[in-house]
């Protein structure tokens, strides 16, 4: 792609995000991210309808060709995700996370594994009922990409929803860490399903465990080291523009290094964000610098979120729309919600033997566990196969339902269940 066409494409996306944001703010009055998804989705469906009525216009082909110039997986997973996760973690209270560490840890590990297994089993049974030939290994892949809650979607909704502080810490902490765990699990299961893997890594149980631990532990260590280096650099100066630049270098440099070292970039970004957002802002920044750094990352977070959620709405063009695909998407929604309910209930019931939980924690964590662009990006990254379209349809159905329906009603669930 030439530089001019890349700029033109970027200009088009940013302009659409600004126009859609203005329309939502002026008339719809929905939460910003939900409004953008809905507007883009409606525009996409209208374009598909017009193309079906007047195929001579070639509208669908034009839009699809434009979208294929944007590699959604590459743009999100290696371009935007590091910035969004760092920005999200920057504003999370580490003391609250530490106090809820057992709950967050159990949901982000055991909960993800349990949900992956439940979704995979349910998807395999439903596929058999529908007469679809989907190998169980690919059902596990779907379970891995759809089970983690999306920190970008979750944190975006939490900004506009009144939730008790202790419960908000659980929801935010789980979404930040289970995302990294889920991406690693997805990578491992795709390698198993396709019979591929990193050079020198045996696809045995030992090899899978080694890959998982390397990614997760490596991401934590890299995040701590990168955060510490940036903290020391900020501590000896007082220049807010330079310290903003250092935080930007921390994200870009650490994420690129994580990719080169084959460790988890998302986990590294979360750890680095927590380190700078808590330790760094307290001991390495003046009040003026802290204000500049937080405002910079808040603004960048809003801009990238706008682009991301607009793109989610337009990704309907990536689907093969047939009646079977609507059935798959429709059945995936209750399946994923049921698996979420069980994978939240079990750890909380067990931990509840030793500690108290906010009344209503289970329904709020279940309904507030939103899925978002990361799941769509992972589904789009799957290699071509006979089952890729089915997995993408199921993923997209769950994500759109999650963002729009759950996102709009989570505050009502909180008011109805939290005493």
N, C-alpha and C positions, 0 to 999 in steps of 0.2 A: 504494500500500500504506500503510495507516495505521501510526502509530507503534507502537500496541499489537501489531498483527499482525507488524510487523518485529521487535519485541523478542521476541515468542513464537517466531518462526522462528529467531532467533539463539539463544535459550535451548534450543530443541530440538536444534539442530546441536551446540552446545557440550556439552550433556548426552550426546548420542550419542557424541561424540568421547571424552569422559571414560569412559563405560561401556565402549566398544570398547577403549580404551587399557588399562583395568583388566583386562578379560578377556584381552587379549593378554599383558600383563605377568604375570598370575596363572597362566595355563594354557598359552598357545601359545608364549610365549617367543621370538617372532619379532622381527626388527628392527621398531621401533615403526611406521614408515611402512608397511612391507610388511604388518604385521599389520592395520593399519587398513583398507588397501585390500582385503585378503582378507575380513575380517569384513563390511565393507559390501557387497562383491560377493556373498558367500554369502547375506546377508540379502536382497539385491535379487533374486537368482535364486529363492530360496525364495518370496518374495512374488509373483514372476511365475508360479511353478508353482501356488501356492495359488489365484491369480486365474484361471489356466487351468482348474483343477479345479472351482472354485466361483466362477464369474464374477459371481454375484449379490452377492458381498461388495463388489465395486467397488474392491478393494484397489489394483490397478494404477493406476486413474484417480485415486484419492486421493493416492497417492504421487507420481504424475506431476504432478498439480496443485500439490502442495507444492513439488516441485523447480522447476517453471516460475516460481515466485515468487522463486527465486534465479537471477539471470542469471549463469551460471558464468563466461562470458567477461568480463563487466563486473566481477564480483567479484574475479576473479584479476588481469586485465590492468590495471585501473585502481585496484583496491583493495589487494590483497595483494602483488602482484608487486614493487613498489618496496621494501616492507619486507623481503621475503624475499631479494631480490638484495643489498640493502645489508648485511643481516645476514650473508649468506654471504661477501661480499667483505671484510667487516670482519675476518675471521679468516684470510684468505689472506696468505701471506708474499710481499710484493711483490718482494723480492730473488730469490726462487725463480722468480717469474713472469718477471722481467726476464732472468734467466739462460736461460730456456727460451722467450724471445720469438719466435724464428724458428719453432720447432715450433708453438707456440700460435697464432701469427699465420697460418701456412699452413693449419693445421687449421680455424681459425675463419673463414677466407675461401675459399681455394681448395678446401679439403675440403668445405665446405658447398655451394659451387657445383657441384662434381663430383658429390656425393651427390644433390643436387637433380635434376641431369640424368639420372643413372643410375636413380634411383627413378621419375622421370617416364617415361622410355623403357620400363622394365620394366613399370610400371603400365599404360601404353598397350597394350603387347603382350598382357599378361594379360587386359585388358579385351576386346580383340578376340577372344581365344581363348574367353572366357566369353560372348561375344555381347553385351557391354555397350557402349553408345554413350557413351564418356567422351571429350570433346575433349582434345587434347594440352595445351591451356592449363590445364585443370583438373588434369591429371596433374602439371604443373609446380607448381601450387598445393599439391597433396598432397606433392610432393617437398620443397617449401620448409618446410612446417609439421612434417614428420616427420624431416627430416635433422638439425636442431640437437639436441644433447644437452641435457637439462633440468638446469640448475644446481641446482635445488631437490632433485630426485631424486638427482643425482650426489653432491652435498655431503652429503646425508642418509645415503647408503650409505657414503661414505668415512669418516664419523665412526666407523663400526663395522667397518671393514675394514682389515687391515694391508697397506699398500702402501708400497713404497720412496718416500722423500720426493721424489726427482726425478720419479718417475712420477706421484705424487699431484699435484704441481704442474702437470704437463701436462694431466691429466684435469680438475682443478679450473679451471685457467685457460682451457682450451678451452671448457668448459661455460659459464663466466661470459660469455665474449665471443661465442661462436657463437650464443648465445641472442638477443642484441641484433641481430646480423647477420641471423639467420634471421627474426626478426619484421619487420625492414625489407624483406627479400627477399620475404616472404609478402605484405606490404602492396603492394609494387610489382606482384607477379604477379597478385594478386586484381584490382587496377586494370586490368591488361592483359586478364585473362580476362573481366571483366564490362564492359569498355569504359568504366570510370569512372576518375576520378582527382581529385587536388586541383585546385580552380579555378585556371586559368592554367597548368597543367602539361600539356604535350603528351605523349601516349603514344608518343613516338618513342624511339629508342635514346638520344638526347641527353637527353630528358626523364626517362627511366628512370634513367640514370646520375646526373643532377642530383638527383633525388629520393633516390636511395640515398646519395650523398655528403652531402647536406644532413642526412639523418637520422643517419648514423653520425658524421660530423665534428661536427655540432651537439651530439650527445649527449655526446661526449668533452669538448668545450669547456664545456658546461653543467655536467658533473660536476666538472671541475677548478675552475671558478669557484665553484660552490656549496660544494665541499669546502674551498677556500681561505678563503672568507668565514667558514664555520663554524670552521675551524681558528684564524683570527685572533681570533674571538670567545671561543673556549675558552682561548686562550693567555694572555689578560690577566685571567682569573678563576680561582678555585679553589673551586668549589661544585658538588659532584657531581650534585645534583638538577637544577640549571640546565643543566649540560652534557649531561645525558641529554636534557633538553627541547630543547636546541639541535640535537642529533643527530636527534631526531624531526622537528623543524621542517625540517632539511636535506632529509630524505627526502620529506616531504609537500609542501614548497614547491617543491623541484626537480622532482619528478615532475609536479606540476600545471603548472609552467611549461613543462616539456618538451612536454606535451600541447598547451598553448596556442601554442607556437612551432613545432609539427610537427617536433620532433626526437626522437631515440630516448630515451625515458624509461629503458628497461632498461639501455642503455649508460651513461647518466648516473649511474644508481644504482651500477653496478659501479665506475665510476671514482671516484665520491665515497666509496664504501665502502673502496676500496683506499687512498685518500688519508688518510681519517680513521683507518683501522685500522692504518696503518703510520706515516705522518708525524705524524698527530694524537696517537696514543697515546704516541709517543716524546717529542714536544717540547711538547705543549700540555696534558698531563694529568699529575696526580700519580698515584702508585700506587693510592691509594684511589679516585680518580675513574675511572681506567682499569678497575679492578675492577667498579665500579658500572655503567659504560657497557657493558662486555662481558657482564656478567650480565643486564642489562636486555635487550640484543639477543638473547642466547642464549635467554632465556625466551620472548620474543616470537616468535622463530624457531620454537621447539618448538610453541607454541600454534597458530600459523598453519599450520605443516606438518601438524599433527594434523587441523585443519579441512579443509585442502586434500586430503589423501590419503583422508580419509573421503568427501569429496564425489566424488572420482574413482571410488570404488567404487560409489556410488549413481548415477553418470551412465549406467549401463547402461540406465536407464529412458528415456534420450534416444534409444536405438537402435530401429530397426524390425527386430525379430528375425525373420528368414526364413532358410531354408537357404542362399539366395544370399549373405546377409550373412555367414554363418559361413565360407563359401568365400572371400569377399573378405578377411575378417580373417585367415584361416589362410594365404592366399597372400601377404599383405602382410608377414608376419613374416620369412620367409626372404629376400624381396626387399629389405627395408630392412636386414637384417643383412649381406647380400652387398654392397649399396651402401656400407654403413659400412666393411666390410673393405677395399674397393678405395679409398675416399676417405681412409682412414687409411694404408694401405700405400704408396700412391704418394708423398705428401709425405715420409713417413719414409724411404723408399728413396732419394729424391732428396737429402734433407738428410743421410742416412747416408754420402754420399760425402765430407762435410766434417766430420762430428761423430759421436761415439759415442752409441748409445742403449742403455738398459737392455734386456738380453735378455728377450724376451717382451713388449716394449712394444706391438707390433701386436695380438696377441690380447687383451691386457688393455684397451687403448684401444677395441678393437672391442666386446668383451663388456661393458666398463664404461661404454659410452656410452649411458646410460639415457635414455629418453623419459618425459615425465610430464605434469603438468597443463597446461603451456603449450601443448603440441600439441593436447590435447583442447579447450582454450579457443579456440584459433585455428580448429579445425574447426567448433566450435559457432557461431563468429562469421560463417561463410560465409553469404551471402544465399541465400534459398530458390531451389533449382534442381533439375532432374531428377537431378543427380549428387551432391547434398549428402549424402544418406543413405549412399551407397557410400563416400564419403570419410570420413565419420564412423565407419562400421563398421571400415574399414581402420585408421584412427587409433587407435580404442579397443582393437582387437585387439593392435596393436603396443605400445601403452602398458602395458596390463595384463601382457602377456608380459614386457616390459622390466622393469617394477618387481618383479614376483613372481619370475619364473624367473631372469632375469639378476641381479637384486638379491640373490637367495638364493645364487647360485652364483659370483658374481664373485670371492669370496675363494678358492674352490677353483681357479679359473682362474689367479689370481695365484700360488698355491702351486705349481701344476703347471708354469707357464711361466717365472716370474721366478727366475733363478738367483743 
